[in-house]
């Protein structure tokens, strides 16, 4: 079965990275600033 791409959540205010979404950034305290980002898959073959 295919694996899902790695996901992480990033605060748009301070850039802190979290493994799961939260309504408030634990680092800077900003509300609703955390967005989901997927890790871009590396190109196959390296060309």
C-alpha positions as CSV (number, residue, x, y, z in Angstrom):
1,X,0.0,0.0,0.0
2,X,1.3,3.5,-0.8
3,X,2.4,5.7,2.1
4,X,0.9,9.1,2.6
5,X,3.4,12.0,2.2
6,X,4.8,13.3,5.4
7,X,2.8,16.1,6.9
8,X,3.7,18.8,9.4
9,X,2.1,22.0,10.6
10,X,3.9,25.3,10.5
11,X,3.1,28.6,12.3
12,X,2.8,31.4,9.8
13,X,3.8,33.9,12.5
14,X,7.0,32.5,13.9
15,X,7.8,29.4,11.7
16,X,7.6,26.8,14.5
17,X,6.9,23.3,13.3
18,X,4.5,20.9,15.0
19,X,3.5,17.2,14.3
20,X,-0.2,18.0,14.6
21,X,-2.5,20.9,14.2
22,X,-3.4,23.2,17.1
23,X,-5.5,26.4,17.3
24,X,-2.8,28.3,19.1
25,X,1.0,28.2,18.5
26,X,2.8,27.0,21.6
27,X,5.9,28.9,20.6
28,X,4.6,32.5,20.0
29,X,1.0,32.3,21.2
30,X,-0.6,33.3,17.9
31,X,-4.1,32.1,17.3
32,X,-5.2,30.4,14.0
33,X,-1.7,30.8,12.5
34,X,-0.9,27.1,12.0
35,X,-1.2,25.7,8.5
36,X,-0.7,22.2,7.2
37,X,2.3,21.6,4.9
38,X,3.2,18.4,3.1
39,X,6.8,17.4,2.5
40,X,7.5,17.5,-1.2
41,X,8.4,14.0,-2.5
42,X,12.0,13.7,-3.8
43,X,12.3,13.2,-7.6
44,X,12.8,9.5,-8.5
45,X,16.0,8.8,-10.4
46,X,17.8,11.8,-9.3
47,X,18.0,13.3,-12.8
